[in-house]
Amino acid sequence: MRILFTVQGEGRGHLTQALALHERLLRWGHELVGVVAGKDPQGGRELPAYFTQAFPSPVATLPSPTFATRGHRSINMAATVTRALRGLGTWRESVARLRALVHETRADLIVNFFEPLTGLAQLRKPLPAPVLAVGHQFLLRDPSYGRLHGHAIERWGMRRFVSLVGHKSWRLALSLNTVADRPGERWFAAPPLLRESLFSLEPTPGDYILVYVLNHGYLEEVAAWHARHNAIPVHCFSDRPGAPDVEEVAPNLTYHRLNADAFLRMMAGCRAVATTAGFESVSEAAWLGKPLLVVPVGGHVEQRMNAADTEQTGLGRSADSFDLDRLLEAAPPPERYAAFREWVRRGDAVMERVMREAAGAPRSPA
């Protein structure tokens, strides 16, 4: 099959999923004919080199709607909506360019890693190749996922956004545990899509805490905690613009720029993991059997649901801030990790089967 990726470029998780599937495509004998990444037209995060250099051809970037943040920490929903409405002309141009790329690459299947431009294109006129939309966000169809009290308006808005991203698409919901498929709705559940380099790592009980923050403003909370516990080594990965690859900001406190391979190696050797509530970081820590604390990004209902899901599945604890004292408490029982690993091992068979089913679906007129 000839496969085109569309990738939401603002989150580490979507990038990691695309890298993981690319590794599998090579093994399965399929051809990746292009990668398109959505990017904040006002700057935002740069795509990391570990992503852009991983594919056989250059990654095409297109302006796409993204979240606006407040103080490089929490989500500013009012500003997000305002920016999305003001950018309607830009999104139309991006959709037209995406449609042209699908024609140019002659793709048999588009795999969409939660990039909203793909859903917008499908909303206006179906793309000339079937679309398989991949993301844990599609678990919103399952009532057991991330049960929250309150936040009704935010959950309603998230459901509408997820429906847009997966419009007229096959949907593959990545899950921390088994969930029943709904073939009649073209909705399937699969284990986390993790990079193969993770499976070769041998976890060891190190002496340092590993931290990943989606928005670098949260480093202030980590530094405040470390000032009270400066005998404990802490290594933090974040998206700080212009930061050096490695910077020791205080004794036993080191900041790192995002680097996928370095992050996984350090996760394998750490004492415990604290992270904003992204699905991939939770999955990686669970595979390696590491005690885990998740802190949802403020104003981000999806991350709140991820944090609730992490606790409900017994793979970690959640908190409202990076108070790492909770991280030093008891870890989940070993049998919970074993059950998770068994679920992950089923992932390749599920992924390839659903891809083939989606690619064989009737096509819309060009």
Secondary structure, DSSP 8 states (H G I E B T S, - for coil): -EEEEEEETT-HHHHHHHHHHHHHHHHHT-EEEEEEEEE-TT------HHHHTSSSS--EEEE-----EETTTEE-HHHHHHHHHHTHHHHHHHHHHHHHHHHHHT-SEEEEES-HHHHHHHHHS--SS-EEEE-GGGGGGSTTTT--SS-HHHHHHHHHHHHHHTTTSEEEEE-SS----BGGGTEEEE-----HHHHT------SSEEEE-SSGGGHHHHHHHHHH-TTS-EEEEE--TT--SEEEEETTEEEEE--HHHHHHHHHT-SEEEEES-HHHHHHHHHTT--EEEE--TT-HHHHHHHHHHHHTTS-EE-SS--GGGGGS----HHHHHHHHHHHTTHHHHHHHHHHHHHTS-----
